[in-house]
Amino acid sequence: MNMPAGVFKAKCLKLMDEIRLSHKEVVITKRGLAVAKLVPVEPFEKKPLFGLLKNSVKAVKGDLVPSLKEEWHAER
């Protein structure tokens, strides 16, 4: 459904409730051009934190950053 920005402004809060219930999208237009889209949010799936990043890190052998082969001395 397309809706002019002025109509959206007047009906914004009620329209947000309707979108949440109907799961439909509304394209908001300004001077006939689409400028925004109001869509329902997908339900958030709560995942346990423990193990969330499992298998997301790859082990690399050797140096991650090659040496510049420059000598340096730390000041004491």
N, C-alpha and C positions, 0 to 999 in steps of 0.2 A: 504494500500500500504506500502511495506517495502522499505527503502532507506538507503544505506550505509552512514555513517557519513561524509565521504569525499564529496560525492555528495550533501548531505544536506548543508554542509558548503559552497559549491560553489553556491548553488541556494537558500539559506536561505530566503532572502528578497522577491524574486519573489514567492517562495513557500508559504510564509506566506499570501500573497495576494490571491493566488489560494485557500488556505484552507479557508480563510474568505468567499470567494464567493461560493465555492462548498460544504462547510460544511462536508468535508470528513476528515478522520484521516490519519496521516502518522506515521509509526513506524520507528524510526531511529535506525540503527543497527551498531554495532562495532564488527568487526571480526565475523559476522554472528549472534551475540547475541543482542537481543532487549535491548536498554538502555534508550530510551525516546520515548514519544509519543507527536506529535504535533496535537492538536485538536482545533477546532474553539471555541471561547468564546460565551457562551449563552448571548443573549441580557439582559442587566441589567434592571430589573423592578424597577422603582423609586417609593418608597412608602413614604407617608407623615410621618414625624417624630412624629406628635401629635397622640398619641394612639398606637404607634408601639409596646410597651411592655404590652398592655392591656392583662389581664388574664395570665401573665407570672410569677406572684408572688403569692405564696400560703401563706395565713395567718396561723400562728401557735400559739396556745394558750400556755401560760406558758413561762418559760425561754428557750431560744435557747441553752444556754450553762449552764449545771448544776453548782451550787455553789460548791466551794472546801471546804466551811465551815471553812475557815481560817480567823483569825482576822488580820487586818493590820491597820497601822496608818500612815497617810500621814504626811510628815515633813512640817513644816511651815517656 
